[in-house]
Amino acid sequence: MDLDGIAAELLKRKMSFAELMSMPEIEGWVYSDGRSYVCSCYVAGLWKAAGLFGDNYIEATEFTPKDVYQINFFDKKHESCAQNDPE
């Protein structure tokens, strides 16, 4: 949609532009070129499919690279980790 089309759709849905911009991207939305996952979302989606989040509900498409590298799934004190990165 162009800007006029977006404005018309927002009026029809009684939404503000701010509400539109704050909507989370829902995992599974299909775009004209297919599903869209950037690297961090793809990793979070793999973790979700593997069950690492347990019963917690997450939207993989909302993960940022910072979220992925700061998540605490891994044993950082594991022997091989300490050998490769003592700090």
C-alpha positions in Angstrom: 0.0 0.0 0.0 1.0 3.6 -0.5 0.6 6.1 2.3 -2.9 7.1 1.2 -3.9 3.4 1.2 -2.4 2.9 4.7 -4.3 6.0 6.0 -7.6 4.7 4.6 -7.0 1.3 6.1 -6.2 2.8 9.5 -9.4 4.9 9.4 -11.4 1.8 8.5 -9.9 -0.1 11.4 -10.1 2.9 13.8 -6.4 2.6 14.5 -3.7 5.3 14.8 -0.4 5.2 12.9 1.4 4.7 16.3 -0.8 1.7 17.0 0.1 0.3 13.6 3.8 0.8 14.2 3.7 -0.8 17.7 2.0 -4.0 16.4 4.4 -7.0 16.9 5.1 -9.0 13.8 3.3 -12.3 14.1 5.3 -15.4 13.3 3.8 -17.2 10.3 2.8 -14.0 8.4 3.4 -14.7 4.7 4.6 -11.8 2.6 4.6 -11.5 -1.2 8.0 -13.1 -1.2 7.2 -15.7 1.4 7.9 -15.9 5.1 10.5 -13.4 6.4 13.1 -14.2 9.1 16.2 -12.2 9.7 19.1 -14.1 11.2 18.1 -13.5 14.9 14.5 -14.4 14.3 15.5 -17.6 12.4 17.7 -18.7 15.4 14.9 -18.0 17.9 12.5 -19.9 15.6 14.9 -22.9 15.7 15.2 -22.7 19.4 11.4 -22.5 19.7 10.9 -25.5 17.5 13.5 -27.4 19.6 11.5 -26.7 22.7 14.1 -24.5 24.5 11.5 -22.0 25.6 9.3 -24.7 27.2 5.8 -23.5 27.8 6.7 -19.9 27.4 5.0 -18.2 24.5 7.4 -16.2 22.3 7.2 -14.6 18.8 10.5 -15.5 17.2 10.1 -12.7 14.7 10.4 -10.2 17.6 13.9 -11.3 18.6 16.9 -9.0 17.9 20.5 -10.0 17.6 21.1 -8.7 21.1 18.3 -10.9 22.4 19.9 -14.0 20.8 23.4 -13.4 22.2 22.3 -12.4 25.7 19.9 -15.3 26.2 21.1 -17.7 28.9 20.5 -21.1 27.4 24.1 -22.3 27.5 26.4 -23.4 30.2 29.1 -20.7 30.0 31.3 -22.5 32.6 31.5 -25.7 30.4 35.1 -26.8 30.1 35.4 -26.1 26.3 33.9 -22.6 26.7 36.3 -21.7 29.4 39.3 -23.0 27.3 38.2 -21.1 24.2 37.3 -17.9 26.0 38.8 -17.6 29.6 37.3 -14.2 30.1 
